[in-house]
């Protein structure tokens, strides 16, 4: 069974209200301004998670030649990780990295 469904689309961030444009090189899964995400998927892009809670960025971890944002769902408490995007707020990423 396929574990990754490519969904790269525009959306409005439910945390800060920013209009978020798609990335055009991989699937966009968080706001580049506030870094919040939404708990939508069980497997990337499947939109099968019933939680639908906001995912708060709580930290950063090194991953290969890049970094991942560590999230905690504000509704169910699940921890999730996603790669940073090229247009993410680097000041906020640096601030989150001090949480390590």
HELIX and SHEET records of a PDB file:
HELIX    1   1 UNK A   90  UNK A   97  1                                   8    
SHEET    1   A 2 UNK A  11  UNK A  12  0                                        
SHEET    2   A 2 UNK A  19  UNK A  20 -1                                        
SHEET    1   B 4 UNK A  37  UNK A  38  0                                        
SHEET    2   B 4 UNK A  54  UNK A  63 -1                                        
SHEET    3   B 4 UNK A  66  UNK A  73 -1                                        
SHEET    4   B 4 UNK A  79  UNK A  83 -1                                        
END                                                                             
